[in-house]
Amino acid sequence: MKATVAREEALRLLKIEHEAVEALIDALTDEEMTRPDTIQHGMYYDQECSFKDLLAHLVCYEQYAVEAIRDWRNGREHWAIAALKDPRRGREIHYGGIAERARLSLEEQLEEYRRVSRELERAIAALSEAEWRGAAPYATTGGVDLGGMIEGIMVLPPRPMYRHLPVHVPDESAYISSLR
């Protein structure tokens, strides 16, 4: 897969995503962020996720993108790339990202989200457009560049480009109102 947007555009959209998540964090109380079953969109039918769980879900994909950039630079393909192409394994990643972080306190989850978000923004900002469009350092079929590999993790359908939050919270004002 080849990148469908330039590196600067990907970074701009990712910053919009992070600002939207931070705005929700600022607007919600601790109780609202940890109240179960408040995320009604984009989750599997049997999930009863809180906003804190949603943060765990969002950070999971961003962490994989950070790791995948490191692996790329070391000439390796990150395991999540193939896993996300398989519906069963993709579902396991979806549930696993939340389950792995369930033990975290709200404060720890917020810190992890912020740390990983900053790390991903820095990693993408540090790339040149030539690196973004550079071919995979490992064997692939169909041609993959670095930006396309990141999109394969960050922009799975039905997500808009580098925006994951709107899949789960399509209307932030309505979401906040539903909690109050």
N, CA, C and O of each residue as an XYZ file, in Angstrom:
720
protein
N       0.837     -1.171      0.000
C       0.000      0.000      0.000
C       0.888      1.242      0.000
O       1.855      1.344      0.754
N       0.532      2.162     -0.854
C       1.248      3.434     -0.922
C       0.494      4.485     -0.110
O      -0.732      4.442     -0.009
N       1.229      5.415      0.458
C       0.615      6.502      1.221
C      -0.349      7.273      0.334
O      -0.048      7.561     -0.825
N      -1.497      7.600      0.880
C      -2.482      8.373      0.119
C      -2.439      9.851      0.470
O      -3.060     10.664     -0.214
N      -1.717     10.212      1.527
C      -1.520     11.619      1.878
C      -0.041     11.861      2.148
O       0.703     10.942      2.492
N       0.366     13.106      1.987
C       1.737     13.496      2.286
C       1.965     13.437      3.795
O       1.016     13.460      4.579
N       3.203     13.362      4.178
C       3.565     13.273      5.596
C       3.034     14.469      6.378
O       2.498     14.300      7.474
N       3.173     15.665      5.834
C       2.686     16.870      6.520
C       1.181     16.812      6.750
O       0.704     17.219      7.810
N       0.428     16.313      5.775
C      -1.019     16.202      5.927
C      -1.372     15.149      6.979
O      -2.273     15.357      7.792
N      -0.674     14.041      6.961
C      -0.906     13.011      7.978
C      -0.665     13.589      9.371
O      -1.456     13.363     10.287
N       0.404     14.320      9.525
C       0.734     14.924     10.818
C      -0.308     15.968     11.222
O      -0.687     16.044     12.391
N      -0.771     16.769     10.265
C      -1.798     17.778     10.556
C      -3.083     17.115     11.049
O      -3.673     17.554     12.037
N      -3.513     16.064     10.364
C      -4.736     15.356     10.750
C      -4.576     14.657     12.098
O      -5.501     14.642     12.910
N      -3.415     14.087     12.327
C      -3.157     13.425     13.602
C      -3.202     14.430     14.753
O      -3.703     14.114     15.832
N      -2.687     15.623     14.532
C      -2.753     16.660     15.563
C      -4.191     17.083     15.831
O      -4.549     17.348     16.978
N      -5.016     17.152     14.799
C      -6.439     17.451     14.988
C      -7.076     16.369     15.848
O      -7.856     16.666     16.753
N      -6.746     15.122     15.564
C      -7.250     13.990     16.351
C      -6.872     14.148     17.814
O      -7.726     14.044     18.695
N      -5.611     14.395     18.073
C      -5.132     14.503     19.453
C      -5.768     15.695     20.172
O      -6.099     15.599     21.354
N      -5.939     16.805     19.472
C      -6.592     17.972     20.077
C      -8.053     17.667     20.419
O      -8.550     18.108     21.456
N      -8.742     16.918     19.555
C     -10.144     16.558     19.817
C     -10.253     15.647     21.036
O     -11.150     15.814     21.862
N      -9.344     14.686     21.145
C      -9.354     13.799     22.311
C      -9.062     14.604     23.572
O      -9.731     14.421     24.589
N      -8.075     15.489     23.518
C      -7.741     16.309     24.693
C      -8.905     17.219     25.082
O      -9.135     17.448     26.269
N      -9.631     17.734     24.111
C     -10.795     18.572     24.416
C     -11.852     17.766     25.168
O     -12.475     18.274     26.101
N     -12.055     16.516     24.765
C     -13.001     15.658     25.485
C     -12.503     15.356     26.895
O     -13.278     15.379     27.851
N     -11.227     15.080     27.018
C     -10.655     14.818     28.345
C     -10.900     16.028     29.251
O     -11.291     15.875     30.408
N     -10.670     17.209     28.723
C     -10.869     18.430     29.514
C     -12.330     18.640     29.880
O     -12.629     19.204     30.933
N     -13.241     18.196     29.026
C     -14.674     18.429     29.240
C     -15.317     17.424     30.189
O     -16.361     17.706     30.777
N     -14.707     16.263     30.339
C     -15.322     15.181     31.122
C     -14.771     15.130     32.537
O     -13.617     15.478     32.786
N     -15.609     14.692     33.451
C     -15.161     14.437     34.820
C     -14.533     13.043     34.869
O     -14.693     12.250     33.941
N     -13.829     12.754     35.941
C     -13.256     11.413     36.107
C     -14.351     10.359     36.089
O     -14.187      9.303     35.476
N     -15.463     10.636     36.753
C     -16.570      9.676     36.792
C     -17.130      9.442     35.396
O     -17.431      8.304     35.036
N     -17.272     10.492     34.612
C     -17.786     10.343     33.246
C     -16.822      9.544     32.377
O     -17.253      8.764     31.528
N     -15.528      9.733     32.582
C     -14.544      8.998     31.776
C     -14.501      7.515     32.130
O     -14.124      6.695     31.293
N     -14.874      7.161     33.342
C     -14.785      5.754     33.762
C     -16.141      5.056     33.805
O     -16.204      3.862     34.099
N     -17.216      5.766     33.523
C     -18.556      5.166     33.538
C     -18.655      4.141     32.410
O     -18.384      4.473     31.256
N     -19.040      2.902     32.723
C     -19.111      1.862     31.686
C     -20.229      2.123     30.675
O     -21.205      2.820     30.953
N     -20.048      1.542     29.506
C     -21.066      1.489     28.456
C     -21.521      2.870     27.989
O     -22.717      3.110     27.823
N     -20.578      3.766     27.781
C     -20.940      5.093     27.262
C     -20.530      5.283     25.807
O     -20.981      6.231     25.163
N     -19.690      4.408     25.277
C     -19.258      4.500     23.875
C     -20.183      3.603     23.064
O     -20.141      2.378     23.184
N     -21.007      4.219     22.248
C     -22.055      3.478     21.536
C     -21.752      3.233     20.066
O     -22.498      2.512     19.404
N     -20.693      3.804     19.542
C     -20.400      3.689     18.111
C     -19.069      2.983     17.884
O     -18.111      3.181     18.632
N     -19.024      2.161     16.846
C     -17.771      1.585     16.394
C     -17.180      0.510     17.272
O     -16.020      0.139     17.090
N     -17.937      0.002     18.215
C     -17.460     -1.082     19.067
C     -18.234     -2.350     18.705
O     -19.279     -2.283     18.057
N     -17.724     -3.483     19.119
C     -18.449     -4.728     18.897
C     -19.679     -4.762     19.799
O     -19.707     -4.143     20.862
N     -20.692     -5.499     19.351
C     -21.998     -5.504     20.020
C     -21.922     -5.873     21.500
O     -22.764     -5.439     22.286
N     -20.935     -6.660     21.886
C     -20.870     -7.128     23.263
C     -19.960     -6.278     24.157
O     -19.686     -6.655     25.296
N     -19.498     -5.146     23.652
C     -18.620     -4.293     24.449
C     -19.414     -3.231     25.181
O     -20.392     -2.692     24.663
N     -18.984     -2.947     26.373
C     -19.602     -1.910     27.199
C     -18.500     -0.969     27.651
O     -18.147     -0.920     28.829
N     -17.967     -0.228     26.701
C     -16.763      0.564     26.938
C     -17.038      1.938     27.533
O     -18.009      2.617     27.197
N     -16.150      2.305     28.417
C     -16.114      3.657     28.969
C     -15.195      4.506     28.086
O     -14.542      3.989     27.180
N     -15.154      5.802     28.356
C     -14.206      6.665     27.652
C     -12.777      6.229     27.955
O     -11.922      6.256     27.069
N     -12.511      5.831     29.181
C     -11.183      5.318     29.543
C     -10.832      4.105     28.675
O      -9.700      3.987     28.206
N     -11.797      3.203     28.458
C     -11.566      2.052     27.580
C     -11.287      2.511     26.155
O     -10.434      1.949     25.468
N     -12.008      3.532     25.719
C     -11.780      4.067     24.372
C     -10.354      4.586     24.247
O      -9.704      4.359     23.226
N      -9.858      5.277     25.266
C      -8.468      5.736     25.225
C      -7.512      4.560     25.072
O      -6.542      4.640     24.318
N      -7.780      3.473     25.780
C      -6.944      2.272     25.657
C      -6.979      1.747     24.224
O      -5.956      1.335     23.676
N      -8.151      1.767     23.638
C      -8.325      1.312     22.254
C      -7.551      2.220     21.291
O      -6.846      1.730     20.409
N      -7.680      3.528     21.458
C      -6.993      4.465     20.570
C      -5.479      4.353     20.695
O      -4.765      4.352     19.692
N      -4.996      4.258     21.925
C      -3.555      4.217     22.142
C      -2.946      2.931     21.589
O      -1.785      2.920     21.179
N      -3.706      1.873     21.576
C      -3.216      0.592     21.052
C      -2.702      0.756     19.614
O      -1.588      0.340     19.297
N      -3.515      1.358     18.760
C      -3.128      1.517     17.355
C      -1.981      2.506     17.197
O      -1.110      2.318     16.347
N      -1.974      3.550     18.003
C      -0.877      4.502     17.921
C       0.434      3.874     18.390
O       1.494      4.145     17.826
N       0.360      3.037     19.420
C       1.564      2.351     19.902
C       2.105      1.406     18.825
O       3.314      1.329     18.607
N       1.199      0.692     18.157
C       1.646     -0.193     17.074
C       2.294      0.596     15.943
O       3.264      0.132     15.344
N       1.769      1.786     15.642
C       2.363      2.615     14.592
C       3.775      3.057     14.990
O       4.691      3.030     14.169
N       3.945      3.465     16.249
C       5.279      3.853     16.733
C       6.244      2.665     16.618
O       7.360      2.806     16.117
N       5.805      1.509     17.083
C       6.651      0.310     17.007
C       6.958     -0.060     15.556
O       8.076     -0.466     15.239
N       5.963      0.081     14.677
C       6.144     -0.284     13.273
C       7.153      0.632     12.584
O       7.914      0.180     11.729
N       7.167      1.906     12.947
C       8.164      2.823     12.390
C       9.560      2.388     12.833
O      10.494      2.380     12.032
N       9.701      2.026     14.111
C      11.003      1.533     14.608
C      11.420      0.263     13.873
O      12.563      0.132     13.434
N      10.478     -0.670     13.747
C      10.795     -1.924     13.048
C      11.197     -1.648     11.604
O      12.149     -2.245     11.101
N      10.483     -0.752     10.935
C      10.775     -0.385      9.547
C      12.223      0.088      9.439
O      12.964     -0.324      8.546
N      12.605      0.955     10.364
C      13.972      1.498     10.339
C      15.026      0.414     10.607
O      16.193      0.564     10.244
N      14.599     -0.668     11.242
C      15.506     -1.796     11.504
C      15.332     -2.912     10.480
O      15.834     -4.020     10.673
N      14.620     -2.620      9.389
C      14.483     -3.570      8.288
C      13.495     -4.694      8.534
O      13.540     -5.716      7.850
N      12.599     -4.521      9.504
C      11.635     -5.587      9.837
C      10.204     -5.102      9.660
O       9.908     -3.916      9.812
N       9.334     -6.032      9.339
C       7.902     -5.754      9.266
C       7.283     -6.022     10.630
O       7.481     -7.095     11.201
N       6.536     -5.056     11.158
C       5.871     -5.209     12.452
C       4.762     -6.251     12.317
O       4.073     -6.295     11.298
N       4.590     -7.077     13.327
C       3.612     -8.164     13.292
C       2.172     -7.682     13.101
O       1.353     -8.411     12.540
N       1.849     -6.465     13.558
C       0.467     -5.971     13.481
C       0.017     -5.741     12.047
O      -1.182     -5.766     11.769
N       0.943     -5.519     11.141
C       0.571     -5.248      9.749
C      -0.176     -6.437      9.155
O      -1.242     -6.268      8.562
N       0.365     -7.612      9.307
C      -0.334     -8.810      8.811
C      -1.561     -9.114      9.667
O      -2.600     -9.521      9.147
N      -1.442     -8.918     10.961
C      -2.557     -9.237     11.866
C      -3.790     -8.403     11.553
O      -4.907     -8.918     11.604
N      -3.613     -7.140     11.233
C      -4.757     -6.269     10.976
C      -5.465     -6.599      9.661
O      -6.598     -6.170      9.443
N      -4.813     -7.347      8.800
C      -5.445     -7.769      7.545
C      -6.338     -8.983      7.739
O      -7.147     -9.299      6.867
N      -6.206     -9.657      8.852
C      -6.995    -10.853      9.169
C      -8.122    -10.454     10.111
O      -7.846     -9.984     11.215
N      -9.393    -10.624      9.715
C     -10.508    -10.171     10.561
C     -10.487    -10.736     11.986
O     -10.791    -10.020     12.940
N     -10.133    -12.008     12.130
C     -10.108    -12.606     13.473
C      -9.011    -11.983     14.328
O      -9.234    -11.639     15.488
N      -7.834    -11.842     13.747
C      -6.726    -11.250     14.500
C      -6.954     -9.762     14.731
O      -6.545     -9.227     15.761
N      -7.602     -9.090     13.786
C      -7.950     -7.686     13.974
C      -8.894     -7.507     15.149
O      -8.770     -6.557     15.921
N      -9.834     -8.424     15.276
C     -10.765     -8.386     16.412
C     -10.009     -8.623     17.726
O     -10.300     -7.987     18.739
N      -9.048     -9.533     17.699
C      -8.233     -9.795     18.889
C      -7.439     -8.548     19.288
O      -7.302     -8.252     20.475
N      -6.921     -7.822     18.304
C      -6.194     -6.583     18.594
C      -7.146     -5.573     19.226
O      -6.804     -4.909     20.205
N      -8.342     -5.466     18.655
C      -9.346     -4.528     19.167
C      -9.641     -4.803     20.642
O      -9.568     -3.896     21.472
N      -9.970     -6.039     20.961
C     -10.269     -6.403     22.353
C      -9.010     -6.364     23.218
O      -9.053     -5.929     24.369
N      -7.902     -6.816     22.664
C      -6.657     -6.903     23.431
C      -6.133     -5.563     23.886
O      -5.624     -5.443     25.000
N      -6.250     -4.546     23.040
C      -5.773     -3.217     23.419
C      -6.474     -2.689     24.652
O      -5.871     -2.011     25.484
N      -7.755     -3.008     24.762
C      -8.532     -2.579     25.930
C      -8.205     -3.466     27.135
O      -7.970     -2.965     28.234
N      -8.191     -4.771     26.923
C      -7.950     -5.713     28.023
C      -6.571     -5.519     28.648
O      -6.428     -5.585     29.869
N      -5.555     -5.281     27.817
C      -4.192     -5.104     28.324
C      -4.065     -3.894     29.245
O      -3.195     -3.851     30.115
N      -4.941     -2.912     29.043
C      -4.835     -1.666     29.803
C      -5.907     -1.528     30.885
O      -5.974     -0.500     31.558
N      -6.730     -2.535     31.057
C      -7.827     -2.468     32.037
C      -7.316     -2.253     33.456
O      -8.008     -1.654     34.278
N      -6.127     -2.731     33.746
C      -5.561     -2.613     35.095
C      -5.080     -1.200     35.404
O      -4.844     -0.863     36.564
N      -4.935     -0.375     34.372
C      -4.431      0.982     34.582
C      -5.489      1.853     35.256
O      -6.682      1.728     34.980
N      -5.046      2.715     36.122
C      -5.946      3.718     36.688
C      -6.266      4.729     35.591
O      -5.611      4.750     34.549
N      -7.261      5.555     35.826
C      -7.587      6.597     34.855
C      -6.378      7.492     34.616
O      -6.057      7.813     33.472
N      -5.720      7.887     35.670
C      -4.554      8.768     35.524
C      -3.452      8.099     34.706
O      -2.836      8.735     33.850
N      -3.208      6.826     34.970
C      -2.191      6.096     34.194
C      -2.597      5.989     32.730
O      -1.749      6.111     31.846
N      -3.882      5.762     32.460
C      -4.350      5.655     31.082
C      -4.209      6.984     30.357
O      -3.797      7.022     29.197
N      -4.552      8.074     31.038
C      -4.387      9.395     30.439
C      -2.921      9.672     30.129
O      -2.596     10.196     29.064
N      -2.040      9.321     31.056
C      -0.603      9.534     30.840
C      -0.105      8.693     29.665
O       0.661      9.184     28.836
N      -0.530      7.443     29.588
C      -0.092      6.603     28.464
C      -0.587      7.179     27.147
O       0.172      7.256     26.180
N      -1.846      7.583     27.098
C      -2.386      8.168     25.870
C      -1.548      9.373     25.445
O      -1.154      9.477     24.283
N      -1.282     10.262     26.360
C      -0.526     11.477     26.036
C       0.906     11.159     25.623
O       1.426     11.755     24.680
N       1.537     10.235     26.312
C       2.923      9.870     25.996
C       3.016      9.270     24.595
O       3.867      9.667     23.800
N       2.140      8.314     24.296
C       2.189      7.636     22.997
C       1.809      8.602     21.875
O       2.408      8.564     20.800
N       0.825      9.462     22.113
C       0.426     10.447     21.100
C       1.589     11.375     20.755
O       1.853     11.641     19.582
N       2.276     11.861     21.776
C       3.448     12.715     21.534
C       4.523     11.944     20.781
O       5.135     12.467     19.850
N       4.748     10.708     21.184
C       5.777      9.893     20.544
C       5.462      9.669     19.065
O       6.359      9.738     18.224
N       4.202      9.403     18.745
C       3.828      9.193     17.345
C       3.978     10.486     16.546
O       4.499     10.465     15.431
N       3.533     11.594     17.095
C       3.698     12.870     16.387
C       5.178     13.160     16.133
O       5.547     13.579     15.036
N       6.020     12.940     17.137
C       7.463     13.174     16.963
C       8.058     12.243     15.910
O       8.886     12.661     15.101
N       7.634     10.985     15.925
C       8.176     10.012     14.969
C       7.824     10.398     13.534
O       8.666     10.310     12.640
N       6.585     10.824     13.316
C       6.179     11.220     11.965
C       6.836     12.540     11.575
O       7.274     12.698     10.435
N       6.911     13.485     12.504
C       7.533     14.777     12.219
C       9.012     14.621     11.865
O       9.545     15.406     11.082
N       9.666     13.630     12.425
C      11.097     13.418     12.186
C      11.389     12.816     10.814
O      12.540     12.801     10.378
N      10.366     12.326     10.137
C      10.557     11.717      8.820
C      10.597     12.788      7.741
O       9.921     13.813      7.840
N      11.383     12.544      6.728
C      11.340     13.403      5.540
C      10.259     12.851      4.613
O       9.809     11.717      4.782
N       9.845     13.653      3.639
C       8.870     13.164      2.660
C       9.466     11.998      1.872
O       8.746     11.075      1.491
N      10.777     12.035      1.627
C      11.431     10.927      0.917
C      11.346      9.641      1.740
O      11.086      8.570      1.192
N      11.564      9.742      3.059
C      11.420      8.558      3.916
C       9.969      8.084      3.929
O       9.707      6.883      3.872
N       9.026      9.026      4.003
C       7.602      8.716      4.010
C       7.218      7.901      2.773
O       6.407      6.977      2.848
N       7.809      8.257      1.648
C       7.493      7.595      0.372
C       8.478      6.473      0.043
O       8.404      5.869     -1.028
N       9.405      6.195      0.973
C      10.421      5.179      0.729
C       9.863      3.765      0.754
O       8.955      3.454      1.525
N      10.417      2.918     -0.096
C       9.973      1.525     -0.213
C      10.346      0.727      1.033
O      11.296      1.048      1.747
N       9.576     -0.302      1.261
C       9.800     -1.179      2.417
C      11.186     -1.797      2.363
O      11.661     -2.181      1.294
N      11.840     -1.893      3.527
C      13.155     -2.517      3.580
C      13.075     -4.039      3.718
O      14.078     -4.691      4.005
N      11.894     -4.596      3.515
C      11.671     -6.035      3.588
C      10.800     -6.433      2.400
O      10.199     -5.573      1.756
N      10.731     -7.698      2.115
C       9.972     -8.186      0.962
C       8.474     -7.952      1.163
O       7.918     -8.265      2.216
N       7.839     -7.400      0.137
C       6.395     -7.164      0.166
C       5.806     -7.527     -1.191
O       6.533     -7.724     -2.165
N       4.504     -7.611     -1.240
C       3.823     -7.762     -2.519
C       3.008     -6.501     -2.763
O       2.383     -5.979     -1.840
N       3.009     -6.014     -3.978
C       2.210     -4.853     -4.330
C       2.837     -3.520     -4.010
O       2.242     -2.487     -4.320
N       3.976     -3.490     -3.422
C       4.639     -2.226     -3.120
C       4.061     -1.523     -1.906
O       2.863     -1.245     -1.839
N       4.920     -1.247     -0.962
C       4.518     -0.564      0.269
C       5.554      0.518      0.525
O       6.756      0.294      0.381
N       5.071      1.694      0.907
C       5.992      2.711      1.385
C       5.695      2.948      2.864
O       4.702      2.448      3.392
N       6.556      3.708      3.522
C       6.416      3.905      4.969
C       5.091      4.555      5.323
O       4.422      4.116      6.258
N       4.695      5.602      4.590
C       3.416      6.247      4.857
C       2.246      5.289      4.674
O       1.295      5.315      5.455
N       2.309      4.453      3.659
C       1.261      3.463      3.436
C       1.210      2.422      4.532
O       0.131      1.980      4.927
N       2.376      2.026      5.027
C       2.414      1.066      6.130
C       1.747      1.666      7.366
O       0.987      0.984      8.054
N       2.030      2.946      7.652
C       1.412      3.599      8.802
C      -0.095      3.701      8.597
O      -0.864      3.467      9.529
N      -0.523      4.050      7.384
C      -1.960      4.103      7.093
C      -2.615      2.741      7.309
O      -3.764      2.671      7.743
N      -1.903      1.668      7.012
C      -2.433      0.325      7.216
C      -2.742      0.022      8.672
O      -3.548     -0.859      8.970
N      -2.110      0.741      9.566
C      -2.376      0.589     10.996
C      -3.365      1.653     11.478
O      -4.307      1.349     12.209
N      -3.145      2.880     11.070
C      -3.893      4.014     11.617
C      -5.206      4.340     10.909
O      -6.071      4.996     11.490
N      -5.365      3.897      9.674
C      -6.494      4.367      8.874
C      -7.320      3.213      8.328
O      -7.761      3.257      7.180
N      -7.528      2.204      9.119
C      -8.362      1.090      8.676
C      -9.806      1.556      8.506
O     -10.299      2.329      9.327
N     -10.493      1.099      7.456
C     -11.904      1.489      7.292
C     -12.712      1.067      8.508
O     -12.463     -0.011      9.048
N     -13.649      1.853      8.954
C     -14.203      3.052      8.315
C     -13.602      4.345      8.839
O     -14.251      5.389      8.769
N     -12.389      4.307      9.359
C     -11.791      5.507      9.933
C     -11.497      6.548      8.866
O     -11.007      6.210      7.788
N     -11.792      7.815      9.157
C     -11.299      8.872      8.264
C      -9.789      8.984      8.434
O      -9.232      8.469      9.404
N      -9.136      9.643      7.514
C      -7.678      9.724      7.525
C      -7.143     10.262      8.859
O      -7.403     11.406      9.232
N      -6.407      9.430      9.550
C      -5.732      9.762     10.806
C      -6.677     10.287     11.881
O      -6.247     10.968     12.811
N      -7.952      9.972     11.755
C      -8.949     10.383     12.737
C      -9.684      9.136     13.190
O     -10.504      8.606     12.441
N      -9.421      8.666     14.359
C     -10.048      7.464     14.899
C     -11.211      7.827     15.826
O     -12.213      7.113     15.873
N     -11.082      8.923     16.556
C     -12.112      9.318     17.511
C     -13.503      9.440     16.884
O     -14.463      8.957     17.485
N     -13.668     10.065     15.699
C     -15.016     10.225     15.145
C     -15.758      8.922     14.859
O     -16.985      8.918     14.764
N     -15.036      7.833     14.723
C     -15.698      6.537     14.531
C     -16.469      6.165     15.789
O     -17.547      5.576     15.706
N     -15.932      6.501     16.937
C     -16.511      6.100     18.220
C     -17.316      7.209     18.899
O     -18.255      6.937     19.646
N     -16.943      8.443     18.634
C     -17.663      9.598     19.178
C     -17.904     10.548     17.998
O     -17.169     11.519     17.817
N     -18.945     10.259     17.195
C     -19.166     11.069     15.997
C     -19.604     12.506     16.272
O     -19.390     13.391     15.444
N     -20.208     12.735     17.419
C     -20.663     14.078     17.791
C     -20.274     14.300     19.247
O     -20.924     13.796     20.162
N     -19.207     15.060     19.445
C     -18.664     15.242     20.793
C     -19.658     15.923     21.732
O     -19.762     15.548     22.900
N     -20.383     16.914     21.234
C     -21.367     17.613     22.076
C     -22.483     16.672     22.500
O     -22.901     16.678     23.658
N     -22.965     15.866     21.567
C     -24.021     14.897     21.895
C     -23.514     13.864     22.891
O     -24.251     13.437     23.780
N     -22.262     13.466     22.742
C     -21.675     12.495     23.677
C     -21.634     13.085     25.087
O     -22.051     12.438     26.048
N     -21.137     14.297     25.205
C     -21.077     14.945     26.526
C     -22.471     15.090     27.107
O     -22.673     14.815     28.290
N     -23.427     15.510     26.311
C     -24.815     15.659     26.776
C     -25.394     14.339     27.247
O     -26.149     14.306     28.218
N     -25.053     13.255     26.577
C     -25.579     11.940     26.959
C     -25.094     11.481     28.329
O     -25.717     10.631     28.965
N     -23.985     12.047     28.774
C     -23.418     11.691     30.075
C     -24.000     12.512     31.216
O     -23.793     12.190     32.386
N     -24.722     13.562     30.880
C     -25.168     14.497     31.924
C     -26.668     14.561     32.019
O     -27.203     15.299     32.846
